[in-house]
Amino acid sequence: MSFLSVEEDSAERRFRRAEGAVSKASLPELRPLVQGQSRKMSAVESFTGTAVGFGINTSANYFLLPLFGLYPTVHESMAIAVMFTLISLARGYILRRIFNAI
């Protein structure tokens, strides 16, 4: 895993070639390129993905359930979608927090 961006890596090489001609203080701060996601951003990402899924799920319920002999109204399709959306939102958030902790 690289901890330097291309620009920072290039600056580090120039520093080594100059053999002390450039002060270390003039180089950019070196830090990992990959940082964990905050809890707030995990929730925002999970909510956004789930909101998009809600629209897809509502439509799928309305158009696909009749293939199985079930004929939900738009209101019933939305109610089913709300239940699955809440489950999906919780699942996505919990799994994301677990994987961020690893």
HUJO-V300142 format. One record per helix or strand of 3 or more residues. SS is the DSSP state (helix for helix, strand for strand). FROM is the first residue (numbers start at 1). LEN is the number of residues. If there is no record, write none. Layout:
ss=SS from=FROM len=LEN
ss=SS from=FROM len=LEN
This chain:
ss=helix from=6 len=13
ss=helix from=24 len=3
ss=helix from=39 len=30
ss=helix from=74 len=28
